[in-house]
């Protein structure tokens, strides 16, 4: 959008310089190639000076007037009158018609725009012939008049349509950017709810069950086996403490605070491998580029959740993470050589559904491939 705005400003600047350029060049040519007297020349120079002042005052120095139809009608009418006087004085000024075409296309709309363009084309033809021609030159005059009017109106129409299409495309782009920002806000809000839901399920699946196990062990302790049950309870407490720390850590990915997504994935994979003793390889393909924080958080969370599932269920001997930057999407693949599972059976865990919700929230897709004894592959694909 910024690049498009820059090009529009440049083109607008060029279009606004054309009238001054044409009037300056034709004045120089008039000064060099005509043999008018000094008095006639000063009258022509006075008309030219009036044209410069008229364009500067009504258009260049008061851009706020461009949207006021009545003022622009006066301005364009003055330009037509100025051109008719100047063009009839000397045919060298016939090219000044381009200035009138530019202003008519920018300041007028509908029938008035084409009327002024056609009138200007007629004046340009009269300037070329030095006025209405004698009878023997009338066929050529009318033929050129027809050509000038058709060409001028055609180019004006094409320019008008092109400008309108560009304006509508810009409005659509701005509308899409607004909708995208709104969707990201909604995605953030939905993400907060998803995180709460995920933590609630994890607390139920891990901490609550662990505490229940501790209570069961201590309640069942007897003089004969209390030492064993206390040791089991201590081990359960340690496991639950680790789960609690992991859940708190999952509220915010600190790895993304000081590193890009690939480095954050390396950090997460290295830490996970150290804890669980399973080697993890991280592969990067494509050109790394900065993405919206929501996208990076979603992919990092997906990797963390997938590794957690591997630790809980896979009994894998190695894990591979692949981050792929493509033209309009980014994919994250997590593969392990563990025991796998049957996709047709219902799952009691929350990991896969949490990953799927997180990716779908960003208009992405999550694919899972697995079968007993053949490992598991999880692929998350989100728009970049």
LINURSUL-V396128 format. One record per backbone hydrogen bond with DSSP energy under -1.0 kcal/mol. CO is the residue of the C=O (numbers start at 0). NH is the residue of the N-H. Records with the same first field share a line. If there is no record, write none. Layout:
CO=NH  NH
//
This chain:
0=4
1=5
2=6
3=7
4=8
5=9
6=10
7=11
8=12
9=13
10=14
11=15
12=16
13=17
16=20
17=21
18=22
19=23
20=24
21=25
22=26
23=27
24=28
25=29
26=30
27=31
28=32
29=33
36=40
37=41
38=42
39=43
40=44
41=45
42=46
43=47
44=48
45=49
46=50
47=51
48=52
49=53
50=54
51=55
52=56
53=57
54=58  59
55=60
61=64
62=65
64=67
67=71
68=72
69=73
70=74
71=75
72=76
73=77
74=78
75=79
76=80
77=81
78=82
79=83
80=84
81=85
82=86
83=87
84=88
85=89
89=92
90=93
92=95
93=96
94=97
95=98  99
96=100
97=101
98=102
99=103
100=104
101=105
102=106
103=107
109=113
110=114
111=115
112=116
113=117
114=118
115=119
116=120
117=121
118=122
119=123
120=124
121=125
122=126
123=127
124=128
125=130
133=136
134=137
136=140
137=141
138=142
139=143
140=144
141=145
142=146
143=147
144=148
145=149
146=150
147=151
148=152
149=153
150=154
151=155
152=156
153=157
154=158
155=159
156=160
157=161
158=162
159=163
160=164
161=165
162=166
163=167
164=168
165=169
166=170
167=171
168=172
169=173
170=174
171=175
172=176
173=177
174=178
175=179
176=180
177=181
178=182
179=183
180=184
181=185
182=186
183=187
184=188
185=189
186=190
187=191
188=192
189=193
190=194
191=195
192=196
193=197
194=198
195=199
196=200
197=201
198=202
199=203
200=204
201=205
202=207
205=209
206=210
207=211
208=212
209=213
210=214
211=215
212=216
213=217
214=218
215=219
221=225
224=228
225=229
226=230
227=231
228=232
229=233
230=234
231=235
232=236
233=237
234=238
235=239
236=240
237=241
238=242
239=243
240=244
241=245
242=246
243=247
244=248
245=249
247=250
251=253
252=255
253=256
259=263
260=264
261=265
262=266
263=267
264=268
265=269
266=270
267=271
268=272
269=273
270=274
271=275
272=276
278=318
280=320
282=322
284=324
291=295
292=296
293=297
294=298
295=299
296=300
297=301
298=302
299=303
300=304
301=305
302=306
303=307
304=308
305=309
306=310
307=311
308=312
309=313
313=338
317=336
318=280
319=334
320=282
321=332
322=284
323=330
327=383
328=325
329=381
330=323
331=379
332=321
333=377
334=319
335=375
338=372
341=344
349=353
350=354
351=355
352=356
353=357
354=358
355=359
356=360
358=361  363
359=362
364=380
366=378
368=376
370=373
374=370
375=335
376=368
377=333
378=366
379=331
380=364
381=329
//
